[in-house]
């Protein structure tokens, strides 16, 4: 089996957001992995998503077609819906 060549797709501000997006990509059949210099999960450190070289164009197209809101990325990272603020 040949070793995968990795290409940088995007850099996100933290590990959970990057892991969430990588999971969405993988669910769509795009080989992806996350690399970060963060020493603690959740630390606000730039996290890079790499995809297999053969999936790079498809992954770029996927990102242009699907813009994620911060709320969607939070949900993907935590599995929890954001709390709606109630008027006081």
Secondary structure, 3 states (H helix, E strand, C coil): CCCCCEEEEEEECCHHHHHHHHHHHHHCCCCEEEEECCCCCCCCCCEEEEEEHHHHHHHHHHHHHCCCCHHHHHHHHHCCCCCCCCCC
